[in-house]
Amino acid sequence: MTQLTRTKNRRALTAFVIGLLILAGSVIVNIVARHGGIVAGESYTAGTVLEVPGGSSVKMSVTGDNLEITVGTSPSLSSGKILVESDGFRKDTRAKIGTYGLRAAVGSSGEGGACRLTVVVPDNGTLTLTLVGDAHLVRDETRLKELVLAGVSSTLEMDASDPGSVIDDVRIQSVTGGFSGQRLGNLDMERLTVGSITGTYDLDLSGSLRRHCDISLQRIVGNGTVRISGTPGARLTVRNIVGGIVSSGLTDDGQKTFLNSSAASGAERQVILEIGSVVGQIKLVEAQQ
């Protein structure tokens, strides 16, 4: 065998080995992606309190099924804290840099089958929360400058049934899988922005809204309902729609613009709601207080 032939054989063998390593690496990456990463160490037990770095600006992500997250604020805190209320949560190393990540282990749940956390942020701070999985979000007399819900996949429920919160700016970047918001007016916000909703939705904006509020629903794909109280005065406008609008209890002011009973009676329009584009049927309802 000539030297040239031996050299070619070595090169072919080297290329073959490199190919196997690349293939093996690809398989490992796929396994990690499918199963949520390789996790070492024990999970957190119920009752564990976790410190979240970042001062008054808290960024965290939570992954899991049937999540129930309570958000509150405290004037005595200088940084965020998380109370783990269900066994089985682990630190999620896949979270973005600067974001505290948690993952609910498969099969972990607390009372009622939910995976529960309580997040407490310093008063007038900001909370950016990334959710992956079905989630139920409850707030407890929360006072925030900004609440951002990012990258929400599966269904999201926001429960603001109890009054007492003040959140200046609420932003929901996107929801895929359905959205339900209960009495969101109790957040007493100045701005509410929803980037996109895909799936069915029931957006209830009633509650004790005391400030002027600009609401923007930028893109909706799916059938659903938007509810707003008879007071304070409100104007709703749908810019573009491929589908239909059904109005119940609101006055049609022409050009896909609707007024609640206060605004139709001449009251100042304190709530301005604009919907950019809708694909599907949207029902606009004047809700009972």
Secondary structure, DSSP 8 states (H G I E B T S, - for coil): --HHHHHHHHHHHHHHHHHHHHHHHHHHHHHHHHHT----S--B-TT-EEEE-STTEEEEEEE-SSEEEEEEEETT-SSEEEEE-STTEEE-TTS-TT-EEEEE-TT---GGG-EEEEEEEETTEEEEEEEESSEEEEEES-EEEEEEEEEEES-EEEE--S---EEEEEEE--EES-EEEE-GGGG--SEEEEEEEES-EEEE--S---S-EEEEEEEEES-EEEEEESSSEEEEEEEEEEEEEEEES-EEEETTEEE-HHHHTT--EEEEEEEEEEEEEEEEEEE--
